Amino acid sequence: MKNWKRFSSLAALLFLLAAGAAVAQNLKYKTLEGKVFGSGEAVLSGAIVYLQDSKANSIRSFISTPDGSYRFGQISPDIDYTVWAKYKDAKSPTKTISSFDARRNVTIDLHIKTNK
């Protein structure tokens, strides 16, 4: 009986550790997605979306799809980011993604004043 209690306690502990590891694995990265809009709420295909991290100042870019959407995966939850978009000579206001924002999926739409 004593061995059975030890075994069941050990099994429960291993289960909790495995479940915790699975949760930690899912929280390892964030994703950022959204759409780029021009004047009049028209989506902008071909806009360049920039993502700059505050730690290394490295910049990643994405060209918006035909429906105006963009997506950055594998964003570190421990770093602040700045995101903005450019289309021809126009630029959107910059937006900040804080490391204190606990959301795994962040959605930010960017608006550029254009003639389109």
LINCORMO-V174561 format. One line per field, one symbol per residue. ss: DSSP state (a for helix, b for strand, c for the rest). phi: phi as a letter, one per 40 degrees, with the letter a starting at -180 (. if undefined). burial: + if it has 9 or more other C-alpha atoms within 8 Angstrom, else -. Layout:
ss=???
phi=???
burial=???
//
This chain:
ss=caaaaaaaaaaaaaaaaaaaaaaaaaccbbbbbbbbbcaaacbccccbbbbbbcccccbbbbbcccccbbbbbbbbccccbbbbbbbccbbcccbbbcccccccbbbccbbccccc
phi=.cccccccccccccccccccccccccccbbbbaibbbccggccbcgccbbbbcccbfcbbbacccdcgcaabbfccccbcbbbabbafbbbcccbbbcccccccbbbbcbbbcbcc
burial=----------------------------+++++++++++---++++++++++++-------++++-++++++--+-+-+++++++++--++++---+-+------+-++++++---
//
